[in-house]
Amino acid sequence: MSRSPDYSKKILKILAENKAVSVPELTEKISVEGSKLAPKERYAVNRALRNMHESGLVESHFSGQNDYARLTPTGRRKAISQKLGSDDSLVPNWDGKWRIILLDLPESRKNERESLRYLLKKAGFTCLKNSAWISPFPFEHMFTNIKKDLGLTTEMMILVTDHLDEETEKFLIEMFQK
């Protein structure tokens, strides 16, 4: 017995790639290899869309001709989590949080700075700007311990957030998917 497709995941993926999509276009994009969806499948897509709307993942707008669907901020986070948690992702079951480490060690502590940069790279962090490192990997506890052990009270700051602007988040997801 074959398992029915997960239309919610497909809808999330399509909407994450677009600002808004008309419901007929969304149904067309979901159809397999350009073939039309059977009435039963169209019903399943509409039901998935309705459930996502009720869950607060999708909002709909009527333009006078078509209903349009778009992701809410919660839906966008879910889509990002789905993408980073996919089988081809480096981060299975991503929790939706970004780990940011700000590192500011003076030249007199160059050896420590280089060692920390090496550890950050090994832990999957990417250098954004001179002293700002970011990663979706949950290693903040390891760096909290390193911070305590080395007495880096003001030289290292560790931030964990699930809010980044849309363009930055899209850029980072693409970067970590490579």
Buried (B, 14 or more C-beta within 10 A) or exposed (E): EEEEBEBBBBBBBBBBEBEBBBBEBBBEBBBEEEEEBEEEBBEBBBEBBEBBBEEEBBBBEEEEEEEBBBBBEEBBBBBBBBBBBBEEBEBEEBEBBBBBBBBEBEEEBEEBBEBBBEBBEEBBBBBBEEBBBBBBBBBBEEBEEBBEEBEBEEBBBBEEEEEBEEEEBBEBBEEBEE
